[in-house]
Amino acid sequence: MSSTDADGGFRSEAERAAEQERKIQREIDAKEGRSFKPATEDDEKPMQAGAREYPVPPFPEQHLEKPGLEADLEVKPLWDAPFYKGSGKLAGKAALVTGADSGIGRAVAVLFAREGADVAIAYLNEDEDAELTKRAVEGEGRRAILISGDVADSRFAEAAVAQTVKAFGRLDVLVNNAAFQEHVNDFEDLTEEHFDRTLKTNLYGYFFMAKAAVAHMPPGSAIVMTGSVTGLMGNKDLLDYSMTKGGIHAFTRALATHLIKKGIRVNAVAPGPVWTPLNPADKDAGRTANFGGDTPMKRPAQPEEIAPAYVFLASPQTSSYITGEILPIIGGYIGG
């Protein structure tokens, strides 16, 4: 077991985890030469049903180095939800959100703050992105703290919870959202190191964070997990990732039943394709350009379209009788 940094933090371990992710990515990049067939053209226009119009494919051809900085994306994800009005659904509460530096995590942190919660922003090592999330939370009039480290380390999970409770005096909502994703086209290319990293982040990380948090959460608290459509339907190129997301769904249902006696609700959101740094840091540039185009809506979701579901499942005002549920948000189902 490695020691923590001199200041008691976990930064060096976060850096090592990020380098391990980049190593796995480089191996897949080298094997493939990053060549994919482009998505087929379709005359139907992508569906727009939101408060504002959202970006549609094709996107700029980009391939990001892991863990992926939102600041590096040419088309920025929409996360600020300018038409969403808060109504005190989380007033006086404190939340800890993992993977909150960007994407869904950032959008969730901002809406939680708009609903009255203070937010601890846990992330790996994407400092620039995390700082922007912190400013956004504070811009909503709430307190925010930054916590850098690897959720796959049980000691970091315990420290993150302790720092949250120390800063805010309480912990009412845990959002398990941090994830590692890297595809393979051939089963034999899925190395033990790659498989281990996916499971450690996506399963061990969720387990460690939940275990550390529950002891501090009062009755009426909530845990919201980020699952995935891949955990419902599988994905032929994301074997390990799909396995972990299915595991998260099962963990959600089991933990929900286990924690009823403590008055803590547990639910999961299962998104389809969402425009965040996660996918451009996985797919090659050509495939990224067509990301989300194969959904019935023919575009990926933006983080602000997913975040309200987390508010709904976190707030005792809106979901007090809901626990153990998996909420898919996948842009429609393909009919027969």
C-alpha positions in Angstrom: 0.0 0.0 0.0 1.5 3.3 -1.0 1.6 6.3 1.4 -0.3 9.5 0.9 1.3 12.8 -0.1 3.2 14.7 2.5 0.2 17.1 2.9 -2.1 14.2 3.6 -3.7 14.4 0.1 -3.9 11.8 -2.6 -2.7 13.8 -5.6 0.3 11.5 -6.5 -2.0 8.5 -6.5 -4.4 10.3 -8.8 -1.6 11.1 -11.1 -0.5 7.5 -11.2 -4.1 6.4 -12.0 -4.3 8.9 -14.8 -1.0 7.7 -16.3 -2.3 4.1 -16.1 -5.4 5.1 -18.0 -3.2 6.8 -20.7 -1.1 3.7 -21.0 -4.1 1.5 -21.6 -5.4 4.0 -24.2 -2.0 4.2 -26.0 -2.0 0.4 -26.3 -5.4 0.4 -27.9 -4.6 3.4 -30.2 -1.4 1.6 -31.4 -3.2 -1.7 -32.1 -6.0 -0.1 -34.2 -4.4 2.8 -35.9 -7.7 4.4 -35.0 -9.6 3.7 -38.1 -13.4 3.2 -38.1 -16.1 3.3 -40.7 -18.2 6.5 -40.6 -21.8 6.4 -39.7 -24.2 6.2 -42.6 -26.0 9.3 -43.7 -29.7 9.7 -42.9 -32.1 12.3 -44.2 -34.0 12.6 -40.9 -33.1 15.5 -38.8 -32.0 15.0 -35.2 -34.8 15.6 -32.7 -34.8 18.8 -30.8 -37.3 18.9 -27.9 -35.4 20.9 -25.2 -35.5 24.4 -23.9 -32.8 25.3 -26.4 -31.3 23.7 -29.5 -28.5 21.2 -28.9 -25.5 20.3 -31.1 -25.8 17.5 -33.5 -23.4 15.3 -35.4 -21.0 15.6 -37.2 -18.8 17.0 -34.5 -15.1 18.0 -35.0 -12.9 15.0 -35.3 -11.1 14.9 -31.9 -9.4 12.2 -29.8 -8.5 13.3 -26.3 -5.8 11.9 -24.0 -7.2 10.3 -20.9 -8.7 11.1 -18.5 -10.0 13.8 -20.9 -10.3 17.5 -20.3 -13.6 19.2 -21.2 -11.6 22.4 -21.7 -9.9 20.7 -24.7 -13.2 19.8 -26.5 -13.8 22.0 -29.6 -17.6 21.7 -29.1 -18.2 22.4 -25.4 -20.8 20.3 -23.6 -23.9 22.3 -22.4 -24.1 22.0 -18.7 -25.3 25.3 -17.3 -29.0 24.7 -17.9 -30.0 28.4 -18.1 -33.7 27.6 -18.3 -33.7 25.4 -15.2 -35.1 27.2 -12.2 -34.3 26.0 -8.7 -37.0 25.6 -6.1 -35.2 24.5 -2.9 -35.4 20.8 -3.6 -32.1 20.3 -1.8 -32.1 23.3 0.5 -29.7 23.0 3.4 -28.2 19.7 2.2 -24.6 18.7 1.4 -23.6 16.5 -1.6 -20.5 14.7 -2.7 -20.3 14.1 -6.4 -17.5 12.0 -7.9 -16.3 12.7 -11.4 -17.7 16.2 -10.9 -15.0 18.1 -12.8 -16.9 17.8 -16.1 -19.7 16.3 -18.1 -22.7 14.8 -16.2 -20.9 15.3 -12.9 -20.4 19.0 -13.4 -24.0 19.5 -14.6 -25.3 17.6 -11.5 -23.1 19.7 -9.2 -24.5 22.9 -10.7 -28.1 21.9 -10.4 -27.6 20.6 -6.9 -26.3 24.0 -6.0 -29.2 25.7 -7.7 -31.5 23.6 -5.6 -29.7 24.8 -2.4 -27.0 22.2 -1.7 -23.3 22.7 -0.9 -21.2 20.4 -3.1 -17.9 18.5 -2.7 -16.4 18.1 -6.1 -14.4 14.9 -6.3 -12.2 14.2 -9.4 -9.1 12.5 -10.6 -6.6 15.2 -11.7 -8.4 17.4 -14.2 -7.7 20.6 -12.2 -8.8 23.2 -14.9 -12.1 21.5 -15.4 -12.7 21.1 -11.6 -11.9 24.7 -10.9 -14.6 25.8 -13.4 -17.1 23.5 -11.7 -16.2 25.0 -8.3 -16.8 28.5 -9.7 -20.1 27.5 -11.2 -21.3 26.1 -7.9 -20.2 29.2 -6.0 -21.9 31.3 -8.7 -25.1 29.7 -7.5 -24.5 31.0 -4.0 -23.4 27.7 -2.5 -20.1 26.4 -1.0 -17.8 24.1 -2.9 -14.7 22.2 -2.1 -12.3 20.3 -4.5 -11.1 16.8 -3.7 -8.5 15.2 -6.0 -7.8 11.5 -5.9 -8.6 8.0 -7.2 -12.0 6.5 -6.1 -10.5 3.0 -6.6 -8.5 3.7 -3.4 -10.6 3.0 -0.3 -8.5 5.4 1.7 -9.3 8.2 -0.7 -13.0 7.4 -0.4 -12.9 7.6 3.3 -10.9 10.9 3.1 -13.3 12.4 0.6 -16.3 11.7 2.8 -14.4 13.0 5.9 -13.4 16.2 4.1 -17.0 16.7 3.0 -18.4 16.3 6.5 -15.7 18.6 7.9 -16.4 21.3 5.3 -20.2 21.2 5.4 -21.1 19.6 8.7 -23.1 16.9 7.0 -23.5 14.6 4.0 -27.0 14.0 2.6 -26.4 13.0 -1.1 -23.7 10.8 -2.7 -23.5 10.7 -6.4 -21.3 7.9 -7.7 -20.4 9.1 -11.2 -16.6 8.7 -11.8 -15.9 6.1 -14.6 -13.2 4.6 -16.8 -14.0 3.6 -20.3 -11.8 2.3 -23.1 -13.1 0.1 -25.9 -11.5 -2.9 -27.6 -12.4 -4.3 -31.1 -11.0 -7.7 -30.4 -11.7 -9.7 -27.1 -8.0 -10.8 -27.0 -7.0 -7.1 -26.8 -8.7 -6.7 -23.4 -5.7 -7.1 -21.1 -5.8 -7.9 -17.4 -4.5 -4.4 -16.6 -7.3 -2.8 -18.7 -10.0 -5.0 -17.2 -8.7 -4.4 -13.7 -8.6 -0.6 -14.1 -12.2 -0.6 -15.4 -13.5 -2.7 -12.5 -11.5 -0.9 -9.9 -12.8 2.5 -10.9 -16.4 1.6 -11.8 -17.2 -1.1 -9.2 -14.7 -0.8 -6.4 -14.9 2.9 -6.6 -18.7 2.9 -6.2 -18.5 0.4 -3.4 -15.8 2.3 -1.5 -17.6 5.6 -1.8 -20.9 4.2 -0.7 -19.4 2.3 2.2 -17.6 5.4 3.5 -20.6 7.7 3.0 -23.4 5.6 4.6 -22.1 5.9 8.1 -22.5 9.7 7.9 -25.8 9.9 6.1 -29.0 10.7 8.1 -32.4 9.2 7.3 -33.8 10.9 4.3 -30.5 10.8 2.5 -29.9 9.5 -1.0 -27.3 7.8 -3.1 -27.5 8.2 -6.9 -25.4 5.9 -9.1 -24.5 6.5 -12.8 -25.2 3.4 -14.7 -25.4 3.2 -18.5 -27.5 1.9 -21.4 -24.5 -0.5 -21.9 -25.5 -2.1 -18.6 -29.0 -2.7 -19.9 -28.2 -3.7 -23.5 -24.4 -4.4 -23.6 -21.9 -3.1 -26.1 -19.8 -5.3 -28.2 -16.7 -3.0 -28.0 -17.2 -2.2 -24.3 -17.1 -5.6 -22.7 -15.6 -4.7 -19.4 -17.4 -1.4 -19.1 -20.8 -3.0 -19.9 -20.1 -5.6 -17.2 -19.4 -2.9 -14.6 -22.5 -0.9 -15.5 -24.7 -4.0 -15.2 -23.0 -4.6 -11.9 -23.8 -1.0 -10.8 -27.4 -1.6 -11.6 -27.5 -4.8 -9.5 -25.6 -3.0 -6.7 -28.1 -0.2 -6.8 -31.0 -2.6 -6.3 -29.3 -4.6 -3.6 -28.0 -1.7 -1.6 -31.4 0.0 -1.9 -33.1 -2.9 -0.1 -30.2 -3.1 2.4 -30.4 0.6 3.4 -34.2 0.9 3.8 -33.8 0.3 7.5 -31.5 3.3 7.6 -33.9 5.5 5.6 -31.4 6.0 2.8 -32.7 5.7 -0.8 -30.5 4.3 -3.6 -31.3 4.7 -7.3 -29.4 4.9 -10.6 -29.6 6.9 -13.8 -28.7 4.9 -17.0 -27.7 7.4 -19.7 -27.3 6.6 -23.4 -24.6 8.6 -25.3 -23.8 12.0 -23.6 -21.5 14.6 -25.0 -18.7 14.6 -22.4 -14.9 14.1 -22.5 -15.4 10.4 -21.6 -16.2 9.3 -25.2 -13.7 11.5 -27.2 -11.1 10.1 -24.8 -12.1 6.6 -25.9 -13.1 6.7 -29.5 -11.0 7.7 -32.5 -11.6 11.1 -34.0 -13.7 9.9 -36.9 -16.0 7.9 -34.7 -16.3 10.8 -32.3 -17.5 13.0 -35.1 -20.6 10.8 -35.4 -21.1 10.2 -31.7 -24.8 9.7 -30.7 -26.0 9.7 -34.3 -27.3 6.1 -34.1 -29.9 6.9 -31.4 -33.5 7.4 -32.5 -33.0 11.1 -31.7 -29.9 11.1 -33.9 -27.8 13.1 -31.5 -26.1 12.6 -28.1 -27.6 14.1 -24.9 -26.0 17.2 -23.4 -25.1 17.0 -19.7 -27.8 19.5 -18.7 -30.4 17.1 -20.2 -29.4 14.3 -17.8 -28.7 16.3 -14.6 -32.4 17.0 -13.7 -32.9 13.2 -13.2 -30.3 13.3 -10.5 -32.0 16.2 -8.8 -35.3 14.2 -9.0 -33.7 11.1 -7.4 -31.8 13.0 -4.8 -34.5 15.2 -3.4 -36.9 13.8 -0.7 -39.5 16.3 -2.1 -39.7 14.5 -5.4 -38.8 10.8 -4.9 -39.4 9.8 -1.3 -41.1 6.6 -2.4 -38.6 5.6 -5.0 -35.6 3.4 -4.2 -33.8 0.6 -6.2 -34.9 2.0 -9.6 -32.8 2.3 -12.7 -33.9 5.3 -14.9 -32.8 5.0 -18.5 -32.3 8.3 -20.4 -31.2 7.0 -23.8 -32.8 9.2 -26.5 -35.5 6.7 -27.5 -36.0 3.1 -28.3 -35.7 1.6 -31.8 -39.0 0.0 -32.9 -39.3 -3.2 -34.8 
